[in-house]
Amino acid sequence: MKLGVNIDHIATLRNARGGIEPNLIEAAKIALKEDILALTMHLREDRRHIKDNDLYEVKKLGAKINLEMAATKEIQQIALDLLPYSVCIVPERRQEVTTEGGLDVFGQKEYLKEFIKPLKEAGILVSMFIDADFKQVEASNYIGADYIELHTGCFSNAFEKGDFKIELEKLKSASKLAQNLGLKVNAGHGLNYENVYLMKEIDGLSELNIGHSIISKSIFVGLENAIKQMLELIK
């Protein structure tokens, strides 16, 4: 199980004042010194944190970029120009603070099937960010995705309340179905230093994408130490 480090919220902090501090590229360099799989960056339509130029500057470092993106033609064209290691198609609403819930792949499977074709033809791995729902897993397989990324927000919220077993079982079942269909499985959203150990109970997970918790901890221990501590927990 590998770690993808989401650096969006370094850009959020930078954008709060403008300018270049904290420097996103320096943060990327620190992260890339560790045994991570990729840097996850979400290019939102409103550019509230990551900017277009951020992607290209991080790519110059030789980083594998996991580009989170809405299924829009504008962002598709940027992805085809950037050629990231992978893309993760996520739902996006302007009013949300962060991504809330998984993408409804089933409800737009014909559109998504056509949308991801040029991405796959360009050699980009394609993932669908979905809830642990069999219908969404099967739809992700139907459209030709390479991966699913299971939305772990419901599990994380349940963990906070001390009763997470039902949500964990949903994740296990969805992961098993996906792998039986030939999909690879990632997971992310709301995972932190307290609950991430339970991801080891989900057989066959390829990657965990974690951002907010790592960036939050880095305020107190530094980014290098925050990443090292998370890596120790998931290995």
N, C-alpha and C positions, 0 to 999 in steps of 0.2 A: 504494500500500500504506500503510494507516494503522496507528497504534499504539493499542492499548488497554493502559492501565496498571493492573495488578492491585495493589491496596493492602491485600490481606489481611494481609501480614506486618508491616505497621505495627500492625495490631490485635493480632497475635500478641505483639509486643513489649510493647504496652500491657498486655495481659492477664497477662503474666508477673508483673507487680507489682501489678496492679489500678490504680485511679485513672484518670487521663486522659492520661498521658504515655507515649509520644508521642501528640499529639493528631491523631486520624484526620481530623478536619474541616479542620484547618490543612494537613495533607498533601494533602487533596483540592483545596483552594484553590490550592496551589502547582502541582499537576499540571494543573489546568484552565486555567492561564495559558499552557500550551504547546499546540502544534498536535496534540492527541491526539483520537482519535475518541470514546473512552468510558473510564469507570473500571470496571474489572472487580472484582466483589465476590462471594465465595462464601459464601452463608449455609448453613453446614453444619447438619445435624440436631443435633449436639452443641454448636453455637455456640462452637467452640473459638477462633475469632478474630473474625470479623464478627458483631456482634449485630444484632438486629432494628432497634433504634433508629438504628444507624449508617446503615442504608439510607435511612431517612427523612430524616435530617439531611443526608446527601450529596445526596439528591434536591432538598432545599430550595435547594441552591446552583445549581440549574438544570443539573446534570450529566446527561449520558447515562450510564445505568448498564447495564452488561452483567452480569446476575445469573446466576452459576453456581449450579446447584441440582440436587439429586437429584429423581427423578421420584416425589415423594411428595405426597399430598393437602395436608398441612400447608404445605409450601413453595409449592405451587401457589396456595393461597389468599392467601399473603403476596404472591406475584408479581402476582396479579390485583388486589390492593389497592394495591400500590406502583406498578404499571404502568411497569416499566423500559423502556428503549429496546429491549433484547433479553434473552433468556435463553439460556443454554447448559446443556443437560441433560448431567450428568456422572455417572459411577458414584461411589458413596460407600461406604466401609467405615470403621467406627469406629476400627479398629486401624491404619489407614495414616497415615503421616506427612503425605503429600500425595497427590493423585490419582494412582493408579498404573494406567496403561493406559486404553484407550478404553472407551466404553459399548458393551455388546452390544445394539445396536439390532435386529439380525436376530432374536435370540432372544426379544425381547419386542415385536415390531413392532406387533401388534394392540393391546396395552396402550398403547404410546407414541402410536399413531395417535389414540386417543381422548383420551389425557392432554393432548396439545398443542392440541387443538381449541379449548378455551376461551381459551387463551393467544393463539392466532392471531386468534380472534374479537375479542379485546380490543385488537388492533392491535400486539401484541408480536412482534417478530421472533424466530424460534425456530431454534436451532442445536443440532446433535448433536456431542458431543465423541467422536470415534471414531479408531481406529487406521486406518492406510492399507491398508484391506482392501476389495476390491471388493464383497464381500457386504454389508459395513456401509454402504458408500456407497449401494448400490442400495436397501437397506432404509431409509436416511434419506430417500431420494427417495420411496419408497413411502408413508411415513407422512405426508408433506407438510411436511417441514422446509424452512426457507428457506435455511439455511446448514448446512455441516458445519464443525467445527473439527478439523483434523488434529492428532492427538497426536504431538508431535515429540520425545517422551522417548527413544524408541529411537534416533532420529537423533542426539540430543544425547549420549547415552551412547556411541554409536559414534564420534562426533567426538572425544570425550575419548581414545579408544583409537587414533585416527588412521586408522580405516578406515570411512568413513561413506557411501561411494558407493552401496552397495546400499540403505541406508535412505533416502538422498536420492532415488534412482530410484523407490522405493515411493511416496514422497510426491508426486513429480511425476505418476506414473501415476494415483494416486487422485484427485489434483486435476483432472487432465484429464478423467477419467470423470465426476466430479461436475459439472464445468462443462458437459460435453456433455449431462448430464441436466437442466440448468437450475438446479443448486444453486450458490450462492456459497460461496467457500472461505476460511476463516480458518485460522490455525495457532497452536499454542502448547504450552508445557511444556518446560522445560529450556533454552530459548533464552537466549543471553547475548551479551556484547560480542565474544566470539571467534568464535562460529558463526553469528550472525544474518545475516551477509552472504550466506550460501548460500541463504537464503530467496528471494533475487532470482532464483534459477534456476528457481523454480516459477512458471510463467506464471499470471497471473490471480489471485494471492492478494489478498484484500480487506483483511485485517487480521491483525496479529500481537498476541497477548495475552501480555504479559511482566510478571512481577512480582518474583519472588525476586531475579533478577539486578540489577534496577534498585534495589530496596530495599537490597540488599547494597552496591552501589556508592555509594549515597547516604550511607552511614555515613562515607565518606572524602571525598566531593566535594560532598555536599549533594544533596537531591532534585531541585532545579531543574536542576543541572548533569548529574545522572545521566540525567534524561529527555531533555535536549537532546542528550547524546552518543548515546543510543540512536536518537533521531529522525534524527540525521545518518547513522547507519549504515544505516538502512532506506530512506532517501530516495534 
